[in-house]
Amino acid sequence: MDRNIIRISGLVFVLTLLLQTAQSQVTGMWKTISDADGKENSIVEVYEHNGKLYGKIVRLIPDAGAAVCEKCPGDLKNTPITGLVFLKDLTKTASGGEGGSIMDPASGKTYKCYIEQAGDDQLKVRVYAGMPSLGKTQMWHRMK
C-alpha cells in the first residue's frame, strides 16, 4: 500500500511540474511581425501578474511606425507605445491563455484574444471580435 501512495504522489508531482512548465513557456520576450509588410515590428514581454497573463511593448523596431499611441482610448491617448500594456487579463491554460483582450495601438481598437504555445519558439496569437473562427492569427517568435 505504501508503495502505491509513493508512486501516485510521484506521478502527481511530475504532472504538476509539466503543467507549470507548459504555462510558463508563454512568458518571456517575443518578436512581433507586421501583417502589412512581414517585417519585425516590436519586442513584447508576456508576463504573469496576479494569476493572469499580460503583454507589454518593451521596444519598437526602428521604422515600425508611430512612437506614441495617437488613436488609443482615454488616458492612453498620446502616450508612448513603448511600455504600453496592450495584452490583458488572459486566464492561464495548459498551453497559453484565453479570455483576455488585446489592443491594436495603430487603430486604438480592442479585441478578444487567446494565445497558445506553437512549438518552443513560436506563440500563436488569435485576435477576434466575435467568434475565434472569424478572427486572424499572428505568430510571434521567441527572442533568444
N, C-alpha and C positions, 0 to 999 in steps of 0.2 A: 504493500500500500504506500509506504513512504517513497519508494522509487517512482511510482506513478505521479505523486504530488510534485516531486522534484522535476520530473520530465515536463509536466504540464506547466509548472512555474517557469521553467527554462524556455519553453515554447512561447508562452505569453510575453516574456521579456524580449525575446528575439523579434516577435511580431510587432511589439511596441516600438522597438528601435527602428525597424524597417519603415513603419508608418511615419515616425518622426523624421527620418531621413528623406522620405518622399516629399513630405510637406515642406521641409526646409530647402529643397532644391530650387524652388521657385524664387527664393530670396537671393539677393545679390545684385550685381551690376549687369545691365543688359543694353545692347546697342539696338536702336530702332532704325528702321529703314523707311524712307519716304515712299508712299504709294505712287506719287506723281512721277518720280524720276528714278527710283530704285537706289538712290544714294543714301549714305548714312545721314541720319537726322539729329539724333541726340543719344545721350547716355542716361539711362533711367536706373534708379535704385529701387528695387522691390524689397520692402521690409515689413516686419511684423510689429504691430503696436496694439496692446490690449486685446490680443487674441484675433485681430483682423489683419488683413494684408493691405498695404498701401504702396503707391509708387510715386516717386518724385523725380523731376528732371534735374540731374546734377550737372549736366554740361550740354551745351548746344554745339553741334559741329559747325565750324565756320561756314558761312553762306547757307545755313539751314533755314533762314527766314528771320522774322521779327524777333528782337530780343525782349520785347515787352508784350504782354497779353492784351492787345488793344480791344479784342472782342469778348474778353472774359466777363462774366456777370458780376454784379455787385462790387464788393470790396477788392476783388481780384483784378478789376479793370485797370489796365496800365501798370500792372506790377510786373517785375522781371519774370521771364519764363524759367530761368534757372532758379531752382529751389521750389518751383510750383508742384504742389501735391495734386496730381491730376487723376490718379487711380485710387479709389477709396472704398473702404468698408467691404472688402471681399471676405467671405467666410471660408476658412481653410477647408480643403478637401484632401483626399489621399493623393491626388495628382496636381493640385493647384489651389484655385479659389473661385468662388461663384457668388452671385447675388450682389455684386458691387456695381460701381459706376466708374465711368471714365469720361473725362472732359477733353475735347479737342481744342487746344489753345488757338488754332488757326480760325476756328469758327465760333468758339465760345459755347458750343452745344455740348450737352451731357447725354451720354448713352448708357445703357446697361452693358455689362460685360462679364466675362469669365476668363480665367487664364488656366492653362494646364501645361505641364511639362511635356515636351515633344522631343525626347532624347536628352542627353546630358547637356547639350549646348544650345538648345532652342526652347523658346517659350511661345506657345500658341496663345494669342490674344484675340478673343472673339468679341466683336463690338456689334450691338444691335439696338434697334429702337423698340420693336415689338416682340417678335419671337426670334430666338437664336438662329433659326434656319433662314431668316431673312436678313441677316447681318453680313459683316465682312470679317475676314481673318487677316491678322498681321502676324508675322513670325519675327520675334526678337531673338538676338543672338547674344549668348553669354560672353561677357568680357573676360579675357584671360590675362 
